[in-house]
Structure formats: C-alpha cells, structure tokens
Amino acid sequence: MAEWKIYTPEGVQDILQNECFFKKNLEDRIRKVFRASGYYEVETPIVEFYDVFSTEENIIPQETMFKFFDQQGRILVLRPDITIPIARVAATKLKDAAYPLRISYIGNAFKYNELGGGKQKEFTQAGVEIIGVNTPEADAGVIATAIDALKATGLENFQIDIGQVEFFKGLMEETGLSEEETEKMRVLIDRKDFLGIEELVEEHNIRDDLKELILDLPKLFGSTDVIDRVEKYPINERSIKALNNLRSIINILDDYGLSKYVSVDLGMVQSLNYYSGTIFRGFTYGVGFPILSGGRYDRLVEKFGKSSPATGFSMGINMVMMALDRQKIEFEKPRIDTLVYCMEEGRKTAFQICETLRKQGLVVEMDINGGDFDTARNYAALKDIGGILKVLDDENIEVHNLEKGEVSKVTISELLKA
C-alpha cells in the first residue's frame, strides 16, 4: 500500500497556495454578501447518519454516498449535501427559534459520480436557506442573494433560469399519466428529448391543445412573454396558480433591478420529489454545468418532525472558480509586501518593526535563512517580494526597493510615520 502514499484518491485534490488563497478570498466575499442580507451562518457535521439522507423519494441515491460504520454498527455517511442537514437542524435544535430563519453555510460535501467540475467527489458548497415562510418575496429574495453572490465572485456574464414545478405537475394532472409515466416525461423534458416526448404523448389519449403545450415545453424559455403565451391555453387552476407565482417573483426581481440576469424556463423540471414550487439554476459560459441551483422545498423540513416551508440555493465554489479561470478573469494572488533582514544586534528592533507594519495591514516576512544579505536579496527576488528593510542598528534602516532597484536610508521613526 505504500506505493499510494504520495497520491490523493480519485476525485479529491490538494489545493495549493495561490489557488487556496483565491478560494478563501472567494468564500469570504460570498460570506459578506450572505451576512449583509441578514443570514446567520451555521456549520453541520461532515459525518452524518445515513438515515438523514435516506428517504422514500430517493432524493440522493444511496450509491452516490460515501458510507461507513461507527463502533455500534450504525451506517454513517460523508454528507453529500448541506441543505438536508440544515433542514434537520431547523426541525430540531431551532424548532422554537423566531421564524422565518435565515441560514447560510459554506462547507464541503462528498458524492460519488459528481458530474459538475470534472467529476469531483469532494466539492465546496455555499448557500442560503429561508425556512418558515412561503411567499414570492422569500423566493425572490433568495434569487437576489444568489445573483449578488455571483456578482461578488467577479463573474459578470451569467444567467438565472427560473421555472415552476407546480406548473408541470398541473399539466401532468390533466393528462392522467401515472406517477411512473410522469417521471418518465419529466426526464425526457429535462433532457429536451423531443422525439421521446412525442412518442410518450402519442401513447395516451390527451386532448390536442394540451398535447401541443407538452410538446412545446422544452422550448418554453425566454422573457415573461413565455408566461403570456402559455396563459392562453385552457390549463387547470394548479398550473395557472404556478404561473401567477412565477410572474410575481419575476416582478419583484425587476424591482430589485436584477431582471437582466433572469430568464423564464417552463421546461425546467428537475427533482420533482425534492422541489415543490419555484426552481432555478445559474449558468455562465465556459462551464457545461449549472454553477448554482435552488428552489422551494416545502416538504423537506417536516421529514425531521416540524412542518415548515423553505426555499434556498446552493452554489458550487469549485464550479465558479473554473468559470473565472476559463473566462480569464484575473484574481488576486498572495504576495509579501516586505522582507525584514537584520543581524543579531538589530533583531529586537526588527521584530518591533514587523509587529508595527503588520498592525498597519502589511504582509511582512522576517528573514530566517541565516545567510548574508545577498542570500536574503536573492530569496526576495525569487518570491517576488516588493522590498527589503535591512535593519542596520537600533536607529537606522536601509530600504531596498527591488522593483525600482533603489536603495535609501531612513530612521525607524521616519519609517513608521510613513
């Protein structure tokens, strides 16, 4: 087994200095957006009981989870998702809190065969949940936060597609299709398999106008004109109510000033067993998968003992990083502002200088190479450090500007005043 000790397992990776600096900065920017919008961050365990994610609806297939056993023989998993543990927390530890809850999170999840981001099995999610209210304002607020978070990452060209699963369920209710056939139809529409949809429709006695609408579903995306077009069909009250809800959310986002980022997609029908109303996905160019997804899931929290509506979204940090890289969007790299060099007689003064400059927000490295000044200068050039402060004695310092090739002398008091 020793032959594997210098490798990482497939689907996980080491994140090295520059990329790690970038990733943490990205997470900090997103965290600030969440906090500024009134969300409180929580952390849930990476290890959960398998029962937390095991449901009759098979929301997360068990074969995609990392499973193992504790000492009592109970099945544990590395969390494949963070929304579901938050639903558990809301229904138990926060069941008596003031509602609605506004919860945010940033953390790692684990899943086999994770397609997004190069089949990564470990990935970082950031998201928010609003628990305890079912209003268009809550749905629009979550989508607005998602847009603000994407803007904070540096992405400029992205789009949020919004759909409504209740609209699709209303149509299927009218067709009389069985649950199994409805799920088959959902998969075909999600894949935009026009031929498969037509074959399934033709197998049943569905009235012509409804048949026409179902065949058009994969093409029903764009502006709110799509809603206007569909409302001309004689559809049932369930579907009409869903369209009205969707229109309300779009109007609220327009008042937010975010309509340019938003598009309607009535053919978006993923995860009917999980979502119960509005659903949405975020896309940007350079990445072949959604960089975020979310929606309303009013029946999830009650699985843990408390009936409560909920809505939220989850963003893939790794996917966003991939998009920024492929779109050639520059990001800040870690850099040392100053290297402080001294001999033994100036060491105490050098330490005081380091402490003072760090308090001023500068990144200062103390030379620890133990060599002469030429060694320190070569090291600074190799690390792309901006300059060197050479402490001569308790009062005098040489300032070496490596970028300009200039050397000047200052006193310690002059340096610290500057």
Buried (B, 14 or more C-beta within 10 A) or exposed (E): EEEEEEEEEEBEBEBEEEBEBBBEBBBEBBBEBBEEBEBEEBEBEBEBBBEBBBBEEEBBEEEBBBEEEEEEEEBBBBBBBBBBBBBBBBBEEBBEEEBBBBBBBBBBBBBBEBEBBEEBBBBBBBBBBBBBBBBBEBBBBBBBBBBBBBBBBBBEEBBBBBBBBBBBBBBBBBBEBEEEBBBBBBEBBBEEBBEBBBEBBEEEEBEEEBBEBBBBBBEBBBEBEBBEBBEEBEBEEBBBBBBBBBBBBBBBBBEBEBBEBBBBBBBBBBBBBBBBBBBBBBBBEBBEBBBBBBBBBBBBBBBBEBEBBBBBBBBBBBBBBBBBBEBEBEBEEEEBBBBBBBEEEBEEBBBBBBEBBEEEEEEBBBBEEEEEBEEBBEBBEEEEBBBBBBBBEEEBBBBBEBEEEEEEEBEBEEBEEE
